[in-house]
């Protein structure tokens, strides 16, 4: 059997992405695309999105979607949304959902929520949850919580809670916290962490900080979030250290977040340096 050809540049770019260095990955993966490495286009899209380079993502993805490559539509919708082009973002995300990209329903639901169309967002996420999208149930619960509809959030959380899908356990923990059932929430946060929910340690740290007043416990969980490379861990830790009066310690984490494309972290660093983020 002939082995598949090795794609060295794509492999290097993937390794940079996994180590949290998307800006470096972009340069490598652009070379990989130019060299015709077949796995490079998807990786380059991820690098653009992970680095927050939304303009480059839109420039790269728009012609692909227009040429009929609808598998890129969901990611194009995310980039357009980040740039504030909400009309085009909704159009492209609906294209992605209608083409079978069920995961795009989550981004569409959030977009609708941000446009003040929460009821539509709930319908989109509820439909995706019923169709088996693994992310939709937790996002549906979060949407209800953000809308202040605790009974609906509880109903959805209890309906979809399943240890086989750790994020649903985390969603139920958030609901129990909102219901002031703190001991039960504490146990569910711990269970979600043991099961590997994507943001379990970040969420548990916030719970310990806001509901228990446990600063040391929160710091421990935020460090665990770092160890597990949870989304946004660097910003979370940086913000936490700022809030507890440790700006010098916060800088390291804010810089990591800013280097990863977090605009809020970059603005916060500028403010720490006495600069106006609005000045370029």
Phi, psi and omega in degrees: 000134179277129180284153178293145180296142178283138178249089191295321181291319177298319179296319178295318178297319179298320179296322178295321178296316181294334180268009176077032181236063186294328180296318176293324181297325182303311183299316181295317185286333173297320175295322180296319178297315180297332180274356177083019179288127193290330181274355187292319184303314179296321179293322179295320176302313180300320181296317178299315182291317181295330181271355181075019180273073189293321180299314179296322179298316180295317180298324181283321188274327186304308180297328179296314180294319180296333179276002176101005178275075189289349177295345177266357188297318181299317181289327173297319178300319178299313182296317179297321178298317180296330179276357178088005178272076190287331180293310179294323180300315180297317180301315183287322178294323177294324175299317180297315181295315182292340179269006176098005178275082189300326181299335179294341178299327179296314179292324177294318178299318179293320178300314180296321177300314182294337176274006180079017182250057187299320182300320178294319179299319178298317180298318180297313182289323178296320179295317179295322179296318180295329182275359173098010177296129186290337182268335188300318182301314180294321178292327177296316178299315180299321180295318177297318180297316180296331179277357180078015181261079184295319178301317179293322178297317180295318180299314180293317181298316180291327181291319189259355182303125184204117180304337177290343176236089190305328181294335177287329175293319177297320178298319178294323176300317179298321179294315180297324176296317180295332178275003182064025173265071196291320180295318178296318178299317181303313180297322180290322176299317179297316180298318179299321177295317179296327181279343178095029175301145192301318183240031188298314185287325175299312182294320180293321178299317178296321178298313180298323182288312188275326185260331182252346184064027185261088183294315181294320177297319178298316179299319178300316182290323178293327174292324175295323177300321176296315182298326180267004179054045178292147180305130177076014184301321185292317177297317180302313180293318179299316180294319178300313182295324175297316184293333179264013173081032180235065185296325180295319178291330183291332187304315182304315184284322177297324179294318177301315180296316180296319179296334178274004176101008181282109184291324180296320178297319179296320178293322179295320176298317179299319178295322177297329180273005179079020181257158176266115182303338181284344180273129178249000000 
